[in-house]
């Protein structure tokens, strides 16, 4: 019995070591040379808590700031993000599995809905899309309340908040700040995909991004 316990313990340690070895943590430098802006321009600033802040300007239609030379399939994407409480002028999030500048998945937020008096607007706080086929109008009409959700805990729409996106082959889970429960869980509409990662802003929206950290599962 003791030998069996020792064997099981060793197997568990080997599995843990293999899983740890198979993960790669990346903190890409947030510099102009390391970023590729599509339909946006960017500036790099700083504050006391964030040594490099990517400021993205507002323009018509959506835009992405891709991280150069970075491919992602499954793992964890974490970052700080800041929008604003301006109706229909703040759509901020993260694009991933980017194949082209118009073919990717994304998770984004509508800060102007975070604390809206209208209960229907509050339900549209966080959104998953898979472009170009599955943009938000189609998903909202065809699968109501399945690919967007409210935030269960209060979040200041004009302040920084932390986002963690866990992506596996079939599922995308979204977490906010220190909440242990996901605010959104969806089945990926591009299952098994791999591609680029980039900061995303929607039509007419600017935004700020910082502290990007990616844990890739190799």
C-alpha positions as CSV (number, residue, x, y, z in Angstrom):
1,X,0.0,0.0,0.0
2,X,2.8,2.4,0.9
3,X,4.5,1.6,-2.4
4,X,1.3,2.4,-4.3
5,X,0.9,5.7,-2.5
6,X,4.5,6.6,-3.4
7,X,3.9,5.7,-7.0
8,X,0.8,7.8,-7.2
9,X,2.5,10.7,-5.6
10,X,5.4,10.5,-8.0
11,X,3.0,10.4,-10.9
12,X,1.2,13.4,-9.7
13,X,4.4,15.4,-9.3
14,X,5.5,14.4,-12.8
15,X,2.2,15.5,-14.2
16,X,2.4,18.9,-12.4
17,X,6.0,19.3,-13.6
18,X,5.1,18.5,-17.2
19,X,2.1,20.9,-17.1
20,X,4.3,23.7,-15.6
21,X,7.0,23.1,-18.2
22,X,4.5,23.2,-21.0
23,X,3.4,26.7,-20.1
24,X,5.2,29.8,-21.2
25,X,4.6,33.2,-19.5
26,X,5.2,36.2,-21.8
27,X,5.2,39.9,-20.9
28,X,5.6,41.6,-24.3
29,X,7.3,45.0,-24.2
30,X,4.8,47.8,-24.8
31,X,6.8,49.9,-27.2
32,X,5.8,51.5,-30.5
33,X,8.2,49.2,-32.3
34,X,6.6,46.1,-30.9
35,X,3.0,47.1,-31.8
36,X,1.2,47.2,-35.1
37,X,-1.8,49.5,-35.2
38,X,-4.6,48.8,-37.7
39,X,-7.1,51.7,-38.2
40,X,-5.7,53.4,-35.1
41,X,-2.8,55.4,-33.9
42,X,-1.1,54.8,-30.5
43,X,0.9,56.6,-27.9
44,X,2.9,55.2,-25.0
45,X,2.5,56.8,-21.6
46,X,3.1,55.8,-18.0
47,X,1.8,56.2,-14.4
48,X,2.8,55.1,-10.9
49,X,1.3,51.6,-11.3
50,X,1.8,51.0,-15.0
51,X,5.2,51.5,-16.5
52,X,3.8,51.4,-20.0
53,X,0.3,52.4,-21.1
54,X,-0.8,51.9,-24.7
55,X,-3.2,54.8,-25.5
56,X,-5.3,54.1,-28.6
57,X,-7.1,56.9,-30.4
58,X,-10.8,56.9,-31.6
59,X,-11.6,56.5,-35.3
60,X,-14.6,55.3,-37.3
61,X,-15.0,51.5,-37.4
62,X,-13.1,49.1,-35.1
63,X,-9.3,48.9,-34.8
64,X,-6.7,46.5,-33.5
65,X,-3.2,47.0,-32.1
66,X,-1.5,43.7,-32.7
67,X,1.5,42.5,-30.7
68,X,4.2,41.7,-33.2
69,X,5.7,38.3,-33.6
70,X,3.3,36.7,-31.0
71,X,1.1,33.7,-31.8
72,X,-1.5,32.3,-29.3
73,X,-3.7,29.3,-29.3
74,X,-4.7,28.3,-25.8
75,X,-3.8,29.7,-22.4
76,X,-4.5,32.9,-20.4
77,X,-4.5,36.5,-21.4
78,X,-4.4,39.1,-18.6
79,X,-4.3,42.9,-18.9
80,X,-5.5,46.2,-17.4
81,X,-7.9,48.2,-19.4
82,X,-9.6,51.6,-19.2
83,X,-12.6,53.0,-21.1
84,X,-15.1,55.7,-20.2
85,X,-18.7,56.3,-19.4
86,X,-19.7,57.9,-22.7
87,X,-22.7,56.3,-24.4
88,X,-21.8,54.4,-27.6
89,X,-18.3,55.8,-27.4
90,X,-16.4,53.2,-25.4
91,X,-15.8,49.7,-26.7
92,X,-12.6,48.2,-25.4
93,X,-11.2,44.7,-25.3
94,X,-8.8,42.1,-26.6
95,X,-8.7,40.4,-30.0
96,X,-7.1,36.9,-30.3
97,X,-6.7,34.1,-32.8
98,X,-6.1,36.8,-35.4
99,X,-5.6,35.4,-38.9
100,X,-6.0,38.7,-40.7
101,X,-7.0,42.2,-39.7
102,X,-10.6,41.3,-40.1
103,X,-10.7,37.6,-39.1
104,X,-10.3,37.1,-35.4
105,X,-12.2,36.4,-32.1
106,X,-12.6,39.2,-29.5
107,X,-13.9,39.9,-26.0
108,X,-14.7,43.5,-25.3
109,X,-16.5,45.7,-22.8
110,X,-19.0,48.5,-23.0
111,X,-18.1,50.6,-19.9
112,X,-21.0,53.0,-20.5
113,X,-23.4,50.1,-19.7
114,X,-21.6,49.0,-16.5
115,X,-23.9,51.2,-14.2
116,X,-26.7,52.1,-16.6
117,X,-30.1,52.6,-15.1
118,X,-31.6,50.6,-17.9
119,X,-31.5,46.9,-16.9
120,X,-31.3,45.8,-20.6
121,X,-28.2,48.0,-21.2
122,X,-26.5,46.5,-18.1
123,X,-27.0,43.0,-19.7
124,X,-24.8,44.2,-22.5
125,X,-21.6,45.0,-20.5
126,X,-19.3,42.3,-21.8
127,X,-19.4,40.8,-25.3
128,X,-17.8,37.9,-27.3
129,X,-17.6,38.1,-31.1
130,X,-16.0,36.1,-33.9
131,X,-15.5,38.1,-37.0
132,X,-16.4,38.5,-39.7
133,X,-19.3,36.1,-39.6
134,X,-20.4,36.4,-36.0
135,X,-20.5,40.1,-35.0
136,X,-22.6,41.3,-32.1
137,X,-25.9,42.2,-34.0
138,X,-26.2,38.7,-35.4
139,X,-25.3,37.0,-32.1
140,X,-27.7,39.2,-30.1
141,X,-30.6,38.5,-32.4
142,X,-29.9,34.8,-33.0
143,X,-28.5,33.8,-29.6
144,X,-29.9,36.4,-27.1
145,X,-28.0,36.6,-23.8
146,X,-25.6,33.8,-24.8
147,X,-22.6,35.8,-26.0
148,X,-22.9,38.9,-23.8
149,X,-23.6,39.4,-20.1
150,X,-23.8,41.9,-17.2
151,X,-21.2,42.4,-14.6
152,X,-22.3,41.0,-11.2
153,X,-20.0,43.3,-9.2
154,X,-19.8,47.1,-9.6
155,X,-17.0,48.4,-11.8
156,X,-16.3,52.1,-12.3
157,X,-16.7,52.8,-16.0
158,X,-14.1,55.6,-15.9
159,X,-11.4,53.7,-14.0
160,X,-8.9,50.9,-14.7
161,X,-10.1,47.3,-14.3
162,X,-8.3,44.0,-14.7
163,X,-9.3,41.3,-17.2
164,X,-8.4,37.6,-17.4
165,X,-9.4,35.6,-20.4
166,X,-8.9,31.8,-20.3
167,X,-9.0,30.2,-23.8
168,X,-9.0,26.5,-24.5
169,X,-9.7,24.6,-27.7
170,X,-13.5,25.1,-27.3
171,X,-14.3,27.5,-24.5
172,X,-13.6,31.2,-23.7
173,X,-14.0,32.3,-20.1
174,X,-13.8,36.0,-18.9
175,X,-13.0,37.2,-15.4
176,X,-13.0,40.7,-14.0
177,X,-10.7,42.1,-11.2
178,X,-10.5,39.6,-8.3
179,X,-13.8,37.8,-9.0
180,X,-13.2,34.1,-8.9
181,X,-16.4,33.4,-11.0
182,X,-16.4,34.2,-14.7
183,X,-18.6,37.0,-15.9
184,X,-18.9,35.3,-19.3
185,X,-18.5,31.7,-20.6
186,X,-19.0,30.9,-24.2
187,X,-18.2,28.2,-26.7
188,X,-15.7,29.4,-29.2
189,X,-17.0,30.1,-32.7
190,X,-13.5,29.4,-34.0
191,X,-12.6,26.3,-32.1
192,X,-9.0,25.1,-32.2
193,X,-7.8,28.4,-33.8
194,X,-4.5,30.0,-33.3
195,X,-3.2,33.5,-34.3
196,X,-2.3,37.0,-33.2
197,X,-3.3,38.9,-30.1
198,X,-4.1,42.6,-30.0
199,X,-5.8,45.4,-28.1
200,X,-9.2,46.1,-29.6
201,X,-11.4,49.2,-29.7
202,X,-14.8,49.5,-31.4
203,X,-16.3,52.1,-33.7
204,X,-15.6,55.6,-32.6
205,X,-13.8,54.4,-29.4
206,X,-10.5,55.1,-27.8
207,X,-9.0,53.2,-24.9
208,X,-6.0,52.5,-22.7
209,X,-4.3,49.2,-22.1
210,X,-1.4,48.1,-19.8
211,X,0.2,45.1,-17.9
212,X,-0.3,42.5,-20.7
213,X,0.7,39.0,-19.6
214,X,0.1,35.9,-21.6
215,X,0.4,32.3,-20.4
216,X,0.7,30.1,-23.4
217,X,0.1,26.4,-23.3
218,X,2.5,24.8,-25.7
